[in-house]
Amino acid sequence: MVFIVCLTVVVAGFIVSSYFILDSVGAGAWEQLKLTISGIYEHYRPPRLSPEQENWLRECGTRSMVAYEAYTRGKMADAPEQQIACYSEALSQDPLYAWAYRARALVYQRQGEYDRAIADYTKAIEIDPRFSLAYNGLALTLWEKHDFTGIRNLTRFAGLNGVQDAIPDRLIDLVQRVPVSWIDGGQVAHA
C-alpha cells in the first residue's frame, strides 16, 4: 500500500512536470503519456485474487492473503514470542481474523497469561459467535483460572448461539459439581 502511494506521488510529479512540455507538443503525446502511466500502474499493482482464491481465504477466516501468510508463519514458529508476533501481524492486516485471535489466545493460555487469553478468545467469539474452538478454549482458560461463574455464563451464552457442544460435557459436569460456597464473585473463595 505504501509503495502504491509513493508510486502515485512520483507519477503525479512526473505528470505535473511533463504537462508544460506536452502542452506544446500536442494531444497525441498526452495520450501516449497516459498509456505509459497506466502501464506502470498495472505492472506494480498487486495481483487480483481469483474467485476461488477469495473463497478459500474466506474459509480460512480472512480476506487478506498477507494476514493468512502471517497466521501460517505463526503456526510454523517454534517460540511463543514468534507465534504471538506473527498472529499480531495477521491481526494488524485483518482485525476481524477470528482464527488469529484464537491462535494467539492459545499461546497466551499455554504461557499462563489467562487475562490476555480470555480477551483474545472473547474477541474471536465477538467476531464469529458460532466459533466453537474459541468457546472451548475460553472455557478451558476460565477453568484454569478457577472462574466457575464465568464458565457457567459461557455455557448459557454458547447455548443461545447454538454451539453448546463446543464446551466439553466433562467440564460442564465438573463446574456443576463445584459447591456454590466455593465461588465468590467468579473466583474460588480463599478461606
Backbone as JSON Lines, residues from 0, in Angstrom:
{"i":0,"aa":"M","n":[0.83,-1.19,0.0],"ca":[0.0,0.0,0.0],"c":[0.88,1.25,0.0]}
{"i":1,"aa":"V","n":[1.93,1.25,0.83],"ca":[2.83,2.39,0.9],"c":[3.51,2.57,-0.45]}
{"i":2,"aa":"F","n":[3.88,1.45,-1.08],"ca":[4.54,1.51,-2.37],"c":[3.65,2.18,-3.41]}
{"i":3,"aa":"I","n":[2.35,1.84,-3.39],"ca":[1.41,2.42,-4.36],"c":[1.28,3.92,-4.12]}
{"i":4,"aa":"V","n":[1.25,4.35,-2.85],"ca":[1.17,5.77,-2.53],"c":[2.41,6.49,-3.04]}
{"i":5,"aa":"C","n":[3.6,5.9,-2.8],"ca":[4.85,6.51,-3.28],"c":[4.87,6.57,-4.8]}
{"i":6,"aa":"L","n":[4.42,5.49,-5.42],"ca":[4.37,5.45,-6.88],"c":[3.43,6.53,-7.41]}
{"i":7,"aa":"T","n":[2.3,6.72,-6.73],"ca":[1.34,7.74,-7.13],"c":[1.96,9.13,-7.03]}
{"i":8,"aa":"V","n":[2.71,9.39,-5.95],"ca":[3.36,10.69,-5.78],"c":[4.38,10.93,-6.88]}
{"i":9,"aa":"V","n":[5.18,9.92,-7.19],"ca":[6.19,10.05,-8.25],"c":[5.52,10.3,-9.59]}
{"i":10,"aa":"V","n":[4.47,9.52,-9.88],"ca":[3.76,9.69,-11.15],"c":[3.11,11.06,-11.22]}
{"i":11,"aa":"A","n":[2.53,11.53,-10.1],"ca":[1.89,12.85,-10.09],"c":[2.93,13.94,-10.37]}
{"i":12,"aa":"G","n":[4.1,13.81,-9.76],"ca":[5.17,14.78,-10.03],"c":[5.6,14.73,-11.49]}
{"i":13,"aa":"F","n":[5.67,13.53,-12.03],"ca":[6.03,13.36,-13.43],"c":[4.99,14.02,-14.34]}
{"i":14,"aa":"I","n":[3.71,13.86,-13.98],"ca":[2.63,14.44,-14.79],"c":[2.7,15.97,-14.76]}
{"i":15,"aa":"V","n":[2.87,16.52,-13.56],"ca":[2.91,17.99,-13.44],"c":[4.08,18.56,-14.22]}
{"i":16,"aa":"S","n":[5.27,17.94,-14.06],"ca":[6.42,18.47,-14.78],"c":[6.31,18.24,-16.27]}
{"i":17,"aa":"S","n":[5.66,17.15,-16.66],"ca":[5.51,16.85,-18.08],"c":[4.4,17.66,-18.73]}
{"i":18,"aa":"Y","n":[3.49,18.18,-17.94],"ca":[2.36,18.9,-18.51],"c":[2.83,20.08,-19.36]}
{"i":19,"aa":"F","n":[3.81,20.81,-18.83],"ca":[4.28,22.0,-19.55],"c":[4.99,21.62,-20.84]}
{"i":20,"aa":"I","n":[5.72,20.51,-20.81],"ca":[6.41,20.04,-22.02],"c":[5.4,19.56,-23.05]}
{"i":21,"aa":"L","n":[4.42,18.78,-22.6],"ca":[3.44,18.18,-23.51],"c":[2.45,19.2,-24.05]}
{"i":22,"aa":"D","n":[2.26,20.3,-23.31],"ca":[1.32,21.3,-23.75],"c":[1.73,21.85,-25.13]}
{"i":23,"aa":"S","n":[3.01,21.95,-25.31],"ca":[3.48,22.48,-26.6],"c":[3.52,21.39,-27.68]}
{"i":24,"aa":"V","n":[3.61,20.11,-27.28],"ca":[3.73,19.01,-28.25],"c":[2.37,18.64,-28.84]}
{"i":25,"aa":"G","n":[1.32,18.58,-28.0],"ca":[0.01,18.28,-28.53],"c":[-0.67,17.11,-27.83]}
{"i":26,"aa":"A","n":[-1.91,16.83,-28.28],"ca":[-2.75,15.82,-27.64],"c":[-2.21,14.4,-27.83]}
{"i":27,"aa":"G","n":[-1.57,14.1,-28.95],"ca":[-1.05,12.75,-29.19],"c":[-0.03,12.33,-28.16]}
{"i":28,"aa":"A","n":[0.84,13.25,-27.77],"ca":[1.85,12.95,-26.77],"c":[1.21,12.77,-25.39]}
{"i":29,"aa":"W","n":[0.16,13.55,-25.11],"ca":[-0.55,13.41,-23.84],"c":[-1.19,12.03,-23.72]}
{"i":30,"aa":"E","n":[-1.81,11.54,-24.79],"ca":[-2.39,10.18,-24.79],"c":[-1.31,9.13,-24.58]}
{"i":31,"aa":"Q","n":[-0.16,9.32,-25.19],"ca":[0.95,8.37,-25.03],"c":[1.41,8.34,-23.57]}
{"i":32,"aa":"L","n":[1.46,9.5,-22.93],"ca":[1.86,9.58,-21.53],"c":[0.86,8.84,-20.65]}
{"i":33,"aa":"K","n":[-0.45,9.03,-20.91],"ca":[-1.46,8.33,-20.11],"c":[-1.33,6.82,-20.25]}
{"i":34,"aa":"L","n":[-1.07,6.32,-21.45],"ca":[-0.88,4.89,-21.65],"c":[0.35,4.39,-20.89]}
{"i":35,"aa":"T","n":[1.41,5.17,-20.92],"ca":[2.64,4.78,-20.2],"c":[2.38,4.7,-18.7]}
{"i":36,"aa":"I","n":[1.7,5.7,-18.15],"ca":[1.4,5.72,-16.72],"c":[0.51,4.55,-16.34]}
{"i":37,"aa":"S","n":[-0.53,4.26,-17.13],"ca":[-1.41,3.14,-16.79],"c":[-0.65,1.82,-16.89]}
{"i":38,"aa":"G","n":[0.31,1.72,-17.82],"ca":[1.13,0.52,-17.91],"c":[2.01,0.34,-16.69]}
{"i":39,"aa":"I","n":[2.58,1.43,-16.17],"ca":[3.39,1.36,-14.95],"c":[2.53,0.91,-13.78]}
{"i":40,"aa":"Y","n":[1.34,1.48,-13.66],"ca":[0.44,1.12,-12.57],"c":[0.06,-0.36,-12.64]}
{"i":41,"aa":"E","n":[-0.3,-0.83,-13.81],"ca":[-0.68,-2.24,-13.97],"c":[0.47,-3.17,-13.63]}
{"i":42,"aa":"H","n":[1.69,-2.74,-13.95],"ca":[2.86,-3.59,-13.68],"c":[3.1,-3.74,-12.18]}
{"i":43,"aa":"Y","n":[2.91,-2.66,-11.4],"ca":[3.23,-2.69,-9.98],"c":[2.02,-2.96,-9.08]}
{"i":44,"aa":"R","n":[0.85,-3.01,-9.64],"ca":[-0.34,-3.27,-8.83],"c":[-0.31,-4.71,-8.34]}
{"i":45,"aa":"P","n":[-0.69,-4.94,-7.08],"ca":[-0.71,-6.32,-6.59],"c":[-1.71,-7.14,-7.41]}
{"i":46,"aa":"P","n":[-1.41,-8.41,-7.63],"ca":[-2.29,-9.23,-8.45],"c":[-3.65,-9.43,-7.78]}
{"i":47,"aa":"R","n":[-4.67,-9.47,-8.59],"ca":[-6.01,-9.73,-8.08],"c":[-6.16,-11.22,-7.81]}
{"i":48,"aa":"L","n":[-6.93,-11.53,-6.78],"ca":[-7.19,-12.93,-6.46],"c":[-8.34,-13.44,-7.31]}
{"i":49,"aa":"S","n":[-8.25,-14.69,-7.67],"ca":[-9.35,-15.31,-8.41],"c":[-10.51,-15.54,-7.44]}
{"i":50,"aa":"P","n":[-11.72,-15.76,-7.95],"ca":[-12.85,-16.06,-7.05],"c":[-12.6,-17.3,-6.2]}
{"i":51,"aa":"E","n":[-11.89,-18.29,-6.74],"ca":[-11.58,-19.5,-5.97],"c":[-10.65,-19.16,-4.8]}
{"i":52,"aa":"Q","n":[-9.64,-18.3,-5.08],"ca":[-8.72,-17.9,-4.02],"c":[-9.44,-17.09,-2.95]}
{"i":53,"aa":"E","n":[-10.34,-16.2,-3.37],"ca":[-11.09,-15.4,-2.4],"c":[-11.98,-16.3,-1.53]}
{"i":54,"aa":"N","n":[-12.64,-17.28,-2.12],"ca":[-13.47,-18.22,-1.35],"c":[-12.63,-19.01,-0.36]}
{"i":55,"aa":"W","n":[-11.45,-19.46,-0.83],"ca":[-10.57,-20.23,0.03],"c":[-10.12,-19.4,1.22]}
{"i":56,"aa":"L","n":[-9.74,-18.14,0.99],"ca":[-9.34,-17.27,2.08],"c":[-10.49,-17.04,3.05]}
{"i":57,"aa":"R","n":[-11.7,-16.84,2.53],"ca":[-12.86,-16.65,3.39],"c":[-13.07,-17.87,4.29]}
{"i":58,"aa":"E","n":[-12.86,-19.07,3.73],"ca":[-12.99,-20.29,4.54],"c":[-11.92,-20.35,5.62]}
{"i":59,"aa":"C","n":[-10.79,-19.72,5.37],"ca":[-9.71,-19.66,6.36],"c":[-9.96,-18.55,7.37]}
{"i":60,"aa":"G","n":[-11.0,-17.79,7.21],"ca":[-11.38,-16.78,8.18],"c":[-10.89,-15.38,7.88]}
{"i":61,"aa":"T","n":[-10.35,-15.14,6.7],"ca":[-9.84,-13.81,6.38],"c":[-10.07,-13.51,4.92]}
{"i":62,"aa":"R","n":[-9.87,-12.26,4.55],"ca":[-9.91,-11.86,3.14],"c":[-8.54,-11.38,2.69]}
{"i":63,"aa":"S","n":[-7.58,-11.43,3.59],"ca":[-6.25,-10.89,3.3],"c":[-5.23,-12.02,3.18]}
{"i":64,"aa":"M","n":[-4.59,-12.1,2.04],"ca":[-3.56,-13.11,1.85],"c":[-2.36,-12.82,2.77]}
{"i":65,"aa":"V","n":[-2.06,-11.55,2.99],"ca":[-0.95,-11.18,3.87],"c":[-1.24,-11.65,5.3]}
{"i":66,"aa":"A","n":[-2.48,-11.46,5.75],"ca":[-2.86,-11.91,7.09],"c":[-2.77,-13.43,7.2]}
{"i":67,"aa":"Y","n":[-3.23,-14.12,6.16],"ca":[-3.17,-15.58,6.18],"c":[-1.72,-16.07,6.21]}
{"i":68,"aa":"E","n":[-0.84,-15.42,5.45],"ca":[0.57,-15.81,5.44],"c":[1.21,-15.6,6.81]}
{"i":69,"aa":"A","n":[0.89,-14.48,7.47],"ca":[1.41,-14.23,8.82],"c":[0.88,-15.27,9.8]}
{"i":70,"aa":"Y","n":[-0.4,-15.61,9.69],"ca":[-1.01,-16.63,10.54],"c":[-0.3,-17.97,10.33]}
{"i":71,"aa":"T","n":[-0.02,-18.32,9.09],"ca":[0.66,-19.58,8.78],"c":[2.08,-19.58,9.35]}
{"i":72,"aa":"R","n":[2.78,-18.45,9.26],"ca":[4.11,-18.36,9.86],"c":[4.04,-18.58,11.37]}
{"i":73,"aa":"G","n":[2.98,-18.08,11.99],"ca":[2.79,-18.27,13.42],"c":[2.57,-19.73,13.76]}
{"i":74,"aa":"K","n":[1.83,-20.44,12.92],"ca":[1.6,-21.87,13.15],"c":[2.9,-22.66,13.03]}
{"i":75,"aa":"M","n":[3.82,-22.19,12.17],"ca":[5.08,-22.91,11.94],"c":[6.17,-22.52,12.95]}
{"i":76,"aa":"A","n":[6.01,-21.4,13.63],"ca":[7.04,-20.91,14.54],"c":[7.14,-21.81,15.77]}
{"i":77,"aa":"D","n":[8.35,-21.86,16.31],"ca":[8.59,-22.7,17.49],"c":[8.44,-21.92,18.8]}
{"i":78,"aa":"A","n":[8.99,-20.73,18.83],"ca":[8.99,-19.94,20.06],"c":[7.66,-19.21,20.24]}
{"i":79,"aa":"P","n":[7.12,-19.2,21.45],"ca":[5.86,-18.49,21.7],"c":[5.91,-17.01,21.32]}
{"i":80,"aa":"E","n":[7.07,-16.37,21.53],"ca":[7.19,-14.95,21.19],"c":[7.03,-14.75,19.68]}
{"i":81,"aa":"Q","n":[7.62,-15.65,18.9],"ca":[7.48,-15.57,17.44],"c":[6.03,-15.81,17.03]}
{"i":82,"aa":"Q","n":[5.39,-16.78,17.66],"ca":[3.99,-17.06,17.34],"c":[3.12,-15.85,17.61]}
{"i":83,"aa":"I","n":[3.3,-15.25,18.78],"ca":[2.49,-14.07,19.14],"c":[2.75,-12.94,18.16]}
{"i":84,"aa":"A","n":[4.01,-12.73,17.78],"ca":[4.34,-11.67,16.83],"c":[3.67,-11.92,15.48]}
{"i":85,"aa":"C","n":[3.69,-13.15,15.01],"ca":[3.06,-13.47,13.71],"c":[1.55,-13.31,13.77]}
{"i":86,"aa":"Y","n":[0.93,-13.78,14.84],"ca":[-0.53,-13.64,14.96],"c":[-0.92,-12.17,15.1]}
{"i":87,"aa":"S","n":[-0.11,-11.4,15.81],"ca":[-0.38,-9.96,15.94],"c":[-0.24,-9.27,14.59]}
{"i":88,"aa":"E","n":[0.74,-9.7,13.79],"ca":[0.9,-9.15,12.44],"c":[-0.33,-9.48,11.59]}
{"i":89,"aa":"A","n":[-0.81,-10.72,11.7],"ca":[-2.01,-11.11,10.95],"c":[-3.19,-10.24,11.36]}
{"i":90,"aa":"L","n":[-3.31,-9.97,12.65],"ca":[-4.42,-9.15,13.14],"c":[-4.27,-7.68,12.73]}
{"i":91,"aa":"S","n":[-3.04,-7.22,12.56],"ca":[-2.87,-5.85,12.08],"c":[-3.3,-5.74,10.62]}
{"i":92,"aa":"Q","n":[-3.18,-6.82,9.87],"ca":[-3.6,-6.84,8.47],"c":[-5.12,-7.05,8.34]}
{"i":93,"aa":"D","n":[-5.68,-7.85,9.26],"ca":[-7.12,-8.13,9.23],"c":[-7.62,-8.2,10.67]}
{"i":94,"aa":"P","n":[-8.12,-7.09,11.21],"ca":[-8.57,-7.07,12.61],"c":[-9.79,-7.95,12.89]}
{"i":95,"aa":"L","n":[-10.4,-8.51,11.86],"ca":[-11.56,-9.38,12.05],"c":[-11.22,-10.85,11.81]}
{"i":96,"aa":"Y","n":[-9.97,-11.21,11.98],"ca":[-9.47,-12.56,11.72],"c":[-9.61,-13.38,13.01]}
{"i":97,"aa":"A","n":[-10.77,-13.99,13.21],"ca":[-11.07,-14.72,14.44],"c":[-10.08,-15.86,14.69]}
{"i":98,"aa":"W","n":[-9.66,-16.54,13.65],"ca":[-8.71,-17.65,13.8],"c":[-7.39,-17.16,14.39]}
{"i":99,"aa":"A","n":[-6.94,-15.98,14.01],"ca":[-5.69,-15.45,14.56],"c":[-5.86,-15.08,16.03]}
{"i":100,"aa":"Y","n":[-7.02,-14.53,16.4],"ca":[-7.27,-14.25,17.82],"c":[-7.26,-15.55,18.62]}
{"i":101,"aa":"R","n":[-7.89,-16.57,18.11],"ca":[-7.95,-17.85,18.8],"c":[-6.55,-18.45,18.94]}
{"i":102,"aa":"A","n":[-5.73,-18.38,17.88],"ca":[-4.38,-18.94,17.93],"c":[-3.51,-18.19,18.93]}
{"i":103,"aa":"R","n":[-3.61,-16.85,18.93],"ca":[-2.82,-16.07,19.88],"c":[-3.28,-16.33,21.31]}
{"i":104,"aa":"A","n":[-4.59,-16.49,21.5],"ca":[-5.12,-16.79,22.83],"c":[-4.58,-18.12,23.34]}
{"i":105,"aa":"L","n":[-4.47,-19.09,22.45],"ca":[-3.95,-20.41,22.84],"c":[-2.51,-20.3,23.33]}
{"i":106,"aa":"V","n":[-1.72,-19.46,22.66],"ca":[-0.32,-19.26,23.1],"c":[-0.31,-18.58,24.47]}
{"i":107,"aa":"Y","n":[-1.13,-17.55,24.64],"ca":[-1.22,-16.88,25.94],"c":[-1.65,-17.86,27.02]}
{"i":108,"aa":"Q","n":[-2.62,-18.7,26.71],"ca":[-3.11,-19.67,27.68],"c":[-1.99,-20.61,28.1]}
{"i":109,"aa":"R","n":[-1.22,-21.1,27.16],"ca":[-0.11,-22.01,27.47],"c":[0.96,-21.33,28.31]}
{"i":110,"aa":"Q","n":[1.09,-20.01,28.17],"ca":[2.07,-19.27,28.96],"c":[1.53,-18.85,30.32]}
{"i":111,"aa":"G","n":[0.27,-19.15,30.59],"ca":[-0.33,-18.77,31.87],"c":[-0.81,-17.33,31.92]}
{"i":112,"aa":"E","n":[-0.86,-16.66,30.78],"ca":[-1.36,-15.28,30.71],"c":[-2.87,-15.34,30.44]}
{"i":113,"aa":"Y","n":[-3.6,-15.73,31.47],"ca":[-5.02,-16.03,31.31],"c":[-5.86,-14.82,30.92]}
{"i":114,"aa":"D","n":[-5.57,-13.66,31.47],"ca":[-6.37,-12.48,31.13],"c":[-6.24,-12.12,29.65]}
{"i":115,"aa":"R","n":[-5.02,-12.21,29.13],"ca":[-4.82,-11.93,27.69],"c":[-5.51,-13.0,26.84]}
{"i":116,"aa":"A","n":[-5.42,-14.23,27.28],"ca":[-6.07,-15.32,26.54],"c":[-7.58,-15.11,26.53]}
{"i":117,"aa":"I","n":[-8.14,-14.76,27.67],"ca":[-9.59,-14.53,27.77],"c":[-10.0,-13.39,26.83]}
{"i":118,"aa":"A","n":[-9.21,-12.32,26.8],"ca":[-9.53,-11.18,25.93],"c":[-9.53,-11.6,24.46]}
{"i":119,"aa":"D","n":[-8.54,-12.41,24.05],"ca":[-8.48,-12.82,22.64],"c":[-9.57,-13.83,22.29]}
{"i":120,"aa":"Y","n":[-9.83,-14.78,23.19],"ca":[-10.93,-15.72,22.93],"c":[-12.26,-14.98,22.82]}
{"i":121,"aa":"T","n":[-12.46,-14.0,23.72],"ca":[-13.69,-13.22,23.7],"c":[-13.82,-12.44,22.39]}
{"i":122,"aa":"K","n":[-12.72,-11.86,21.92],"ca":[-12.76,-11.11,20.65],"c":[-13.08,-12.05,19.5]}
{"i":123,"aa":"A","n":[-12.52,-13.25,19.5],"ca":[-12.82,-14.23,18.45],"c":[-14.3,-14.58,18.44]}
{"i":124,"aa":"I","n":[-14.88,-14.72,19.62],"ca":[-16.31,-15.04,19.73],"c":[-17.17,-13.86,19.3]}
{"i":125,"aa":"E","n":[-16.73,-12.64,19.62],"ca":[-17.47,-11.45,19.16],"c":[-17.5,-11.4,17.64]}
{"i":126,"aa":"I","n":[-16.39,-11.73,17.0],"ca":[-16.31,-11.7,15.55],"c":[-17.15,-12.81,14.94]}
{"i":127,"aa":"D","n":[-17.05,-14.01,15.51],"ca":[-17.79,-15.17,14.99],"c":[-18.48,-15.88,16.16]}
{"i":128,"aa":"P","n":[-19.73,-15.53,16.44],"ca":[-20.43,-16.1,17.59],"c":[-20.65,-17.62,17.52]}
{"i":129,"aa":"R","n":[-20.34,-18.24,16.4],"ca":[-20.5,-19.7,16.29],"c":[-19.15,-20.41,16.21]}
{"i":130,"aa":"F","n":[-18.08,-19.76,16.62],"ca":[-16.72,-20.3,16.54],"c":[-16.49,-21.22,17.74]}
{"i":131,"aa":"S","n":[-16.79,-22.5,17.56],"ca":[-16.78,-23.44,18.67],"c":[-15.41,-23.62,19.32]}
{"i":132,"aa":"L","n":[-14.33,-23.56,18.53],"ca":[-12.99,-23.71,19.12],"c":[-12.66,-22.57,20.08]}
{"i":133,"aa":"A","n":[-13.18,-21.38,19.8],"ca":[-12.94,-20.25,20.7],"c":[-13.71,-20.45,22.01]}
{"i":134,"aa":"Y","n":[-14.94,-20.95,21.94],"ca":[-15.7,-21.26,23.16],"c":[-14.96,-22.3,23.99]}
{"i":135,"aa":"N","n":[-14.49,-23.34,23.33],"ca":[-13.78,-24.42,24.01],"c":[-12.54,-23.88,24.72]}
{"i":136,"aa":"G","n":[-11.74,-23.1,24.0],"ca":[-10.53,-22.54,24.6],"c":[-10.84,-21.6,25.74]}
{"i":137,"aa":"L","n":[-11.87,-20.78,25.57],"ca":[-12.25,-19.85,26.63],"c":[-12.71,-20.61,27.88]}
{"i":138,"aa":"A","n":[-13.49,-21.66,27.69],"ca":[-13.97,-22.45,28.83],"c":[-12.79,-23.08,29.57]}
{"i":139,"aa":"L","n":[-11.83,-23.62,28.85],"ca":[-10.67,-24.24,29.49],"c":[-9.8,-23.2,30.21]}
{"i":140,"aa":"T","n":[-9.69,-22.01,29.62],"ca":[-8.92,-20.94,30.27],"c":[-9.62,-20.49,31.54]}
{"i":141,"aa":"L","n":[-10.93,-20.35,31.48],"ca":[-11.68,-19.98,32.69],"c":[-11.54,-21.05,33.77]}
{"i":142,"aa":"W","n":[-11.5,-22.31,33.37],"ca":[-11.31,-23.41,34.32],"c":[-9.92,-23.28,34.98]}
{"i":143,"aa":"E","n":[-8.89,-23.04,34.16],"ca":[-7.54,-22.9,34.7],"c":[-7.43,-21.7,35.63]}
{"i":144,"aa":"K","n":[-8.26,-20.7,35.4],"ca":[-8.26,-19.5,36.25],"c":[-9.21,-19.65,37.44]}
{"i":145,"aa":"H","n":[-9.91,-20.77,37.51],"ca":[-10.89,-21.06,38.57],"c":[-12.07,-20.09,38.55]}
{"i":146,"aa":"D","n":[-12.45,-19.66,37.36],"ca":[-13.59,-18.76,37.21],"c":[-14.82,-19.6,36.84]}
{"i":147,"aa":"F","n":[-15.4,-20.24,37.85],"ca":[-16.5,-21.16,37.61],"c":[-17.78,-20.44,37.19]}
{"i":148,"aa":"T","n":[-18.0,-19.25,37.73],"ca":[-19.16,-18.46,37.31],"c":[-19.03,-18.09,35.84]}
{"i":149,"aa":"G","n":[-17.83,-17.74,35.43],"ca":[-17.59,-17.42,34.02],"c":[-17.91,-18.59,33.11]}
{"i":150,"aa":"I","n":[-17.54,-19.8,33.54],"ca":[-17.85,-20.99,32.73],"c":[-19.35,-21.21,32.66]}
{"i":151,"aa":"R","n":[-20.03,-21.02,33.79],"ca":[-21.49,-21.19,33.77],"c":[-22.14,-20.19,32.83]}
{"i":152,"aa":"N","n":[-21.7,-18.94,32.89],"ca":[-22.25,-17.91,32.0],"c":[-21.92,-18.21,30.54]}
{"i":153,"aa":"L","n":[-20.69,-18.67,30.29],"ca":[-20.28,-19.01,28.93],"c":[-21.11,-20.16,28.38]}
{"i":154,"aa":"T","n":[-21.42,-21.12,29.22],"ca":[-22.24,-22.27,28.8],"c":[-23.62,-21.79,28.36]}
{"i":155,"aa":"R","n":[-24.21,-20.88,29.13],"ca":[-25.51,-20.32,28.75],"c":[-25.42,-19.56,27.43]}
{"i":156,"aa":"F","n":[-24.39,-18.73,27.3],"ca":[-24.19,-17.93,26.09],"c":[-23.98,-18.83,24.87]}
{"i":157,"aa":"A","n":[-23.19,-19.88,25.04],"ca":[-22.94,-20.82,23.94],"c":[-24.25,-21.48,23.52]}
{"i":158,"aa":"G","n":[-25.09,-21.81,24.48],"ca":[-26.39,-22.41,24.16],"c":[-27.27,-21.46,23.37]}
{"i":159,"aa":"L","n":[-27.22,-20.17,23.7],"ca":[-28.01,-19.18,22.97],"c":[-27.54,-19.05,21.52]}
{"i":160,"aa":"N","n":[-26.25,-19.26,21.28],"ca":[-25.69,-19.15,19.94],"c":[-25.66,-20.48,19.19]}
{"i":161,"aa":"G","n":[-26.22,-21.53,19.8],"ca":[-26.31,-22.81,19.12],"c":[-25.02,-23.59,19.06]}
{"i":162,"aa":"V","n":[-24.08,-23.29,19.94],"ca":[-22.81,-24.03,19.96],"c":[-22.55,-24.63,21.34]}
{"i":163,"aa":"Q","n":[-23.61,-25.09,22.0],"ca":[-23.46,-25.65,23.34],"c":[-22.53,-26.86,23.37]}
{"i":164,"aa":"D","n":[-22.36,-27.55,22.23],"ca":[-21.47,-28.7,22.18],"c":[-20.0,-28.29,22.18]}
{"i":165,"aa":"A","n":[-19.71,-27.01,22.04],"ca":[-18.32,-26.54,21.98],"c":[-17.62,-26.71,23.33]}
{"i":166,"aa":"I","n":[-18.37,-26.64,24.4],"ca":[-17.78,-26.76,25.74],"c":[-17.89,-28.22,26.15]}
{"i":167,"aa":"P","n":[-16.76,-28.84,26.51],"ca":[-16.78,-30.26,26.83],"c":[-17.75,-30.59,27.95]}
{"i":168,"aa":"D","n":[-18.53,-31.65,27.76],"ca":[-19.5,-32.07,28.77],"c":[-18.83,-32.35,30.11]}
{"i":169,"aa":"R","n":[-17.65,-32.92,30.06],"ca":[-16.93,-33.24,31.29],"c":[-16.64,-31.97,32.09]}
{"i":170,"aa":"L","n":[-16.28,-30.9,31.4],"ca":[-16.01,-29.64,32.06],"c":[-17.29,-29.06,32.66]}
{"i":171,"aa":"I","n":[-18.38,-29.14,31.92],"ca":[-19.66,-28.65,32.43],"c":[-20.08,-29.43,33.68]}
{"i":172,"aa":"D","n":[-19.91,-30.75,33.63],"ca":[-20.23,-31.58,34.8],"c":[-19.4,-31.18,36.01]}
{"i":173,"aa":"L","n":[-18.1,-30.95,35.79],"ca":[-17.22,-30.56,36.9],"c":[-17.65,-29.23,37.49]}
{"i":174,"aa":"V","n":[-17.98,-28.28,36.64],"ca":[-18.38,-26.95,37.13],"c":[-19.69,-27.05,37.9]}
{"i":175,"aa":"Q","n":[-20.61,-27.88,37.43],"ca":[-21.88,-28.01,38.13],"c":[-21.72,-28.66,39.5]}
{"i":176,"aa":"R","n":[-20.65,-29.39,39.68],"ca":[-20.39,-30.04,40.97],"c":[-19.66,-29.13,41.95]}
{"i":177,"aa":"V","n":[-19.15,-28.01,41.47],"ca":[-18.45,-27.08,42.36],"c":[-19.48,-26.46,43.29]}
{"i":178,"aa":"P","n":[-19.29,-26.61,44.59],"ca":[-20.26,-26.03,45.54],"c":[-20.3,-24.5,45.4]}
{"i":179,"aa":"V","n":[-21.48,-23.97,45.5],"ca":[-21.66,-22.53,45.39],"c":[-20.87,-21.81,46.47]}
{"i":180,"aa":"S","n":[-20.68,-22.45,47.62],"ca":[-19.93,-21.81,48.71],"c":[-18.46,-21.6,48.34]}
{"i":181,"aa":"W","n":[-17.95,-22.32,47.33],"ca":[-16.56,-22.14,46.89],"c":[-16.41,-20.92,45.99]}
{"i":182,"aa":"I","n":[-17.52,-20.46,45.46],"ca":[-17.46,-19.41,44.45],"c":[-17.78,-18.08,45.1]}
{"i":183,"aa":"D","n":[-16.88,-17.11,44.89],"ca":[-17.07,-15.77,45.41],"c":[-16.78,-14.8,44.28]}
{"i":184,"aa":"G","n":[-17.83,-14.33,43.61],"ca":[-17.65,-13.39,42.52],"c":[-16.91,-14.0,41.33]}
{"i":185,"aa":"G","n":[-17.1,-15.3,41.12],"ca":[-16.47,-15.96,39.98],"c":[-15.13,-16.55,40.29]}
{"i":186,"aa":"Q","n":[-14.6,-16.31,41.47],"ca":[-13.28,-16.86,41.83],"c":[-13.45,-17.84,42.99]}
{"i":187,"aa":"V","n":[-12.51,-18.74,43.14],"ca":[-12.54,-19.65,44.28],"c":[-12.31,-18.82,45.53]}
{"i":188,"aa":"A","n":[-13.19,-18.99,46.49],"ca":[-13.06,-18.23,47.73],"c":[-11.87,-18.75,48.52]}
{"i":189,"aa":"H","n":[-11.07,-17.85,49.02],"ca":[-9.92,-18.22,49.83],"c":[-10.3,-18.05,51.3]}
{"i":190,"aa":"A","n":[-10.36,-19.17,51.99],"ca":[-10.82,-19.14,53.38],"c":[-9.75,-18.64,54.31]}
